[in-house]
């Protein structure tokens, strides 16, 4: 009865809303064929986002690439479909994480339609898809999406073999090791200022090379230096679990994949955790008590730590390393022993996911009774509009993919050139720019909890701190398997 009432209300509101001709798909999969005219009578096409001030290209505070091109896309779509494109922030009761996931699920279950397109972080896509709150977009991407859509982007919206996210933002790999090259030059000599990056560019930046350099630095840094003298010095800094996620990727492994297979007890994972534990166990090697809410070690910004995990934007961020009075350089995570000779299984794991855009299942075309498809806005129409709002760089005939040249160049000039200490660091980052891969460990609220009694990331931290990695990883995996079975495969 609830569904019938919801449909009738929707129908009353939508009658006469738009008219369209025969529903003929485009000829080439790019939205360039003979499409029927759709007139939405001036409705608001609502895009719900984290922060509309940075997401809406028409605002001065817009923070992404291709502003002018995206404004032109909005103007063209508004004219083509007779709509008004509106960006809205999520409500306060859907601020982030589990709260937002629950809110989106509730909207879908009730048939409420607060927005046409939702910004969704890929780490939450699995939960939303499993609860049927968002729609798989495979057929729509195939029929109406851009030709040559990046496979690197597709994997961030993939859950159990289906794809739930679509937009024009390329998933740049932006997770690596940042180091105080001034401190390196001071301790090892100026000729070794960029030794980590030099080794990467030479192809010799391996676990063994990283281990040897860390031990050499430990022997030359002053861990017992008083506060009056500047404070203790450390080789490594930052919460160890953040190191684990990407070190696992640079050893060809993951914790949880997009099919919800768990890999915590794979040998490559255990080896990675053991490798980090052996470093952590060296007294004075690692300071790892950064605040959980930020996970940025203050001692790194103070100049007393050589290596810290992070992202390029951390260099200039006021709550991270902005204002540091030393040169910061970059090197990818060292290559693990499980990596093939051609590095084809070397990944830059992104446990915090990437932003993408989804369509609520409340808009499913399948919910529309036959004959009413031209009266009520539904998923197919929404996808067509959303696709037309995306600016994709030119299609590359050679690769049969959308060109990434403009995106790479913009990232190099805006995120690397102003902040990185050397061109070597910029070149090293560009070496791995297309190797981002989603890590779905944080799809589970329990994994990223700050509650020491139920946090899988803190249990993972314990494995690095105290050893006994196999037992701890087996325990985490058993709990994850139970949760996955209950939440995603219980039907």
Residue pairs with C-beta under 8 A, 6 or more apart in sequence:
2 111
3 111
6 110
6 111
7 111
7 367
7 369
10 111
10 113
10 376
11 372
11 375
11 376
14 375
14 376
14 377
15 375
16 41
16 375
17 40
17 41
17 43
17 375
17 376
17 377
18 38
18 39
18 40
18 41
18 82
18 374
18 375
18 377
18 381
19 37
19 38
19 39
19 374
20 36
20 37
20 38
20 39
20 374
21 36
21 37
22 36
23 36
23 373
23 380
24 33
24 34
24 35
24 36
25 33
25 35
25 143
25 144
26 32
26 33
26 34
26 35
26 143
26 144
27 33
27 34
28 147
29 142
29 143
29 144
29 145
29 146
29 147
30 146
30 147
30 395
31 144
31 146
31 384
31 387
31 388
35 384
38 80
38 81
38 381
38 384
39 81
39 82
40 81
40 82
40 83
40 377
41 82
42 82
42 83
42 84
43 83
43 84
43 377
44 83
44 84
44 86
45 77
45 81
45 83
45 84
45 85
45 86
45 116
45 385
46 86
46 87
46 88
46 114
46 115
46 116
46 117
47 55
47 85
47 86
47 87
47 88
47 115
47 116
47 117
47 119
47 357
48 87
48 88
48 89
48 90
48 114
48 115
48 117
48 118
48 119
49 55
49 87
49 88
49 89
49 90
49 119
50 89
50 90
50 96
50 119
50 355
51 89
52 59
52 87
52 88
52 89
53 59
53 61
53 62
54 61
54 62
54 63
54 64
55 62
55 64
55 87
55 119
56 62
56 87
57 64
57 66
57 67
57 70
57 71
57 74
58 71
58 74
64 70
64 169
65 406
65 407
65 410
66 391
66 406
66 410
69 391
70 389
70 391
72 391
73 388
73 389
73 390
73 391
74 85
74 389
76 388
77 83
77 85
77 385
77 388
77 389
78 84
78 85
80 388
81 385
81 388
83 385
85 389
88 115
90 100
90 103
91 103
93 99
93 103
94 100
94 102
94 103
94 104
97 124
97 445
97 448
98 445
100 124
101 124
101 127
101 128
101 133
104 118
104 120
104 128
104 133
104 134
104 360
105 128
105 131
105 133
106 112
107 113
107 114
107 133
107 360
107 362
108 131
108 132
108 133
108 134
108 360
108 361
108 362
109 133
110 362
111 362
112 362
113 360
113 362
113 363
115 360
116 359
116 363
116 377
116 382
116 385
116 386
117 357
117 358
117 359
117 382
117 386
118 134
118 357
118 358
118 359
118 360
119 355
119 356
119 357
120 128
120 134
120 164
120 165
120 355
120 356
120 357
120 358
121 352
121 353
121 354
121 355
121 356
122 156
122 157
122 165
122 353
122 354
122 355
122 356
122 438
123 351
123 352
123 353
123 438
123 440
123 442
123 443
124 353
124 443
125 134
125 156
125 157
125 159
125 164
125 165
125 356
125 358
125 443
126 159
126 258
126 260
126 440
126 443
126 488
127 443
127 487
128 134
128 164
128 358
129 136
129 159
129 160
129 162
129 164
130 159
130 487
130 488
132 361
133 360
133 361
134 164
134 358
134 359
134 360
134 361
135 164
135 358
135 359
135 360
135 361
135 363
135 364
135 379
136 162
136 163
136 164
137 145
137 157
137 163
137 164
137 165
137 166
137 358
137 359
137 383
138 162
138 163
140 166
140 379
140 380
140 383
141 149
141 163
141 166
144 380
144 383
144 384
144 387
145 166
145 383
145 387
146 168
146 387
146 390
146 392
146 395
146 402
147 395
147 400
148 395
148 396
148 399
148 400
148 401
148 402
149 166
149 402
150 170
150 171
150 401
150 402
150 404
151 401
152 170
152 171
152 434
152 436
153 165
153 167
153 169
153 170
153 171
153 356
154 163
155 258
155 437
155 438
156 165
156 171
156 350
156 353
156 354
156 356
156 436
156 438
157 163
157 164
157 165
157 166
157 356
157 358
158 164
158 258
158 438
159 258
159 259
160 258
160 259
160 260
160 488
161 259
164 356
164 358
165 356
165 357
165 358
166 356
166 357
166 383
166 386
166 387
166 390
167 355
167 356
167 357
167 386
167 390
168 390
168 391
168 392
169 354
169 355
169 356
170 404
170 407
171 350
171 354
171 436
172 407
172 411
172 433
172 436
173 348
173 350
173 432
173 433
173 434
173 435
173 436
174 311
174 312
174 313
174 348
174 415
174 436
175 246
175 309
175 310
175 311
175 348
175 349
175 350
175 436
176 246
176 309
176 310
176 311
176 330
176 331
176 332
176 333
176 348
176 429
176 432
177 196
177 307
177 308
177 309
177 310
177 330
177 331
177 332
177 333
178 307
178 308
178 309
178 310
178 314
178 315
178 321
178 328
178 329
178 330
179 196
179 306
179 307
179 308
179 328
179 329
179 330
179 331
180 300
180 303
180 305
180 306
180 326
180 327
180 328
181 193
181 194
181 326
181 327
181 328
181 329
181 421
181 422
182 193
182 303
182 326
182 327
183 233
183 303
183 306
183 326
184 192
184 193
184 194
184 195
184 196
184 217
184 306
185 192
185 193
187 217
187 220
187 221
188 195
188 216
188 217
188 220
193 329
194 329
194 421
194 422
194 424
194 425
195 213
196 205
196 210
196 213
196 307
196 329
196 331
197 329
197 330
197 331
197 422
197 424
197 425
197 428
198 424
199 205
199 209
199 331
200 331
200 332
200 428
200 431
201 424
201 427
201 428
201 431
205 331
205 332
205 334
205 335
206 334
206 335
206 336
206 337
207 251
207 275
207 334
207 335
207 336
207 337
209 334
210 334
211 275
211 278
211 279
214 235
214 236
214 279
214 285
214 307
215 282
217 235
217 306
218 235
218 282
218 284
218 285
221 233
221 234
221 235
221 284
221 306
222 229
222 232
222 233
223 232
223 233
223 234
223 283
223 284
224 232
224 284
225 231
225 232
225 233
230 303
230 304
231 299
231 302
231 304
232 284
232 287
232 299
232 304
233 304
233 305
234 284
234 285
234 286
234 287
234 299
234 304
234 305
234 306
235 285
235 286
235 305
235 306
235 307
236 243
236 279
236 280
236 285
236 286
236 287
236 288
236 305
236 306
236 307
236 308
237 286
237 287
237 288
237 290
237 297
237 299
237 300
237 305
237 307
237 308
238 288
238 290
238 295
238 296
238 297
238 300
238 308
238 309
238 310
239 288
239 290
239 292
239 295
239 461
240 276
240 280
240 286
240 288
240 461
240 464
240 465
241 457
241 458
241 460
241 461
241 464
242 295
242 309
242 351
243 276
243 309
243 464
244 272
244 273
244 276
244 460
244 464
245 255
245 349
245 351
245 439
245 441
246 309
246 333
246 348
246 349
247 272
247 275
247 276
247 333
247 336
248 254
248 255
248 268
248 269
248 272
248 349
248 439
249 333
249 346
249 347
249 348
249 349
249 437
249 439
250 332
250 333
250 334
250 335
250 336
250 339
250 346
250 347
250 348
251 268
251 269
251 271
251 272
251 336
251 337
251 338
251 339
252 268
252 336
252 338
252 339
252 340
252 345
252 346
252 347
253 263
253 266
253 268
253 269
253 272
253 338
254 263
254 347
254 349
254 437
254 439
254 440
255 262
255 263
255 264
255 269
255 439
255 440
255 441
256 262
256 263
256 439
256 440
256 441
256 443
256 480
257 263
257 440
258 438
258 440
260 440
260 484
260 488
262 477
262 480
262 481
262 484
263 269
264 473
264 474
264 476
264 477
264 480
265 470
265 473
265 474
265 477
267 338
268 336
268 338
269 473
270 469
270 470
270 473
271 336
271 337
271 338
272 336
273 460
273 463
273 464
273 469
273 473
274 467
274 469
275 336
276 464
277 463
277 464
277 465
277 466
277 467
277 469
279 285
279 286
280 286
280 288
280 464
280 465
281 467
287 297
287 299
287 305
288 297
288 461
288 465
289 297
290 296
290 297
290 298
292 450
293 450
294 319
294 320
296 308
296 310
296 314
296 319
296 320
296 321
297 305
297 308
299 305
300 308
300 321
300 324
301 320
301 321
301 323
301 324
303 324
303 325
303 326
308 321
310 320
310 321
312 330
312 415
312 416
312 419
312 420
312 429
313 320
313 415
314 320
314 321
315 321
315 322
315 324
315 328
315 419
315 420
316 322
316 418
316 419
321 328
327 421
327 422
328 419
328 420
328 421
329 420
329 421
329 422
329 424
329 425
330 420
330 425
330 426
330 428
330 429
331 425
331 428
332 348
332 428
332 429
332 431
332 432
333 348
335 343
335 346
338 345
339 345
339 346
346 432
346 435
347 435
347 436
347 437
348 432
348 435
348 436
348 437
349 437
349 438
349 439
350 436
350 437
350 438
350 439
351 439
351 441
351 442
352 442
353 438
353 442
354 436
354 438
357 386
359 379
359 382
359 383
359 386
363 377
363 378
363 379
363 382
364 378
364 379
365 373
365 378
365 379
365 380
367 378
368 376
368 378
392 402
393 402
393 403
393 404
393 405
393 406
393 407
394 402
394 403
395 401
395 402
395 403
396 402
396 403
404 434
408 430
408 433
411 433
412 426
412 430
416 425
416 426
416 429
416 430
417 426
420 426
420 429
441 447
441 456
441 457
442 448
444 456
444 480
444 483
446 454
446 455
446 456
446 479
446 483
447 455
447 456
447 457
447 480
448 455
448 456
448 457
449 455
449 456
449 457
449 458
450 458
452 458
456 476
456 479
456 480
459 472
459 475
459 476
460 472
460 473
460 476
462 472
463 469
463 472
463 473
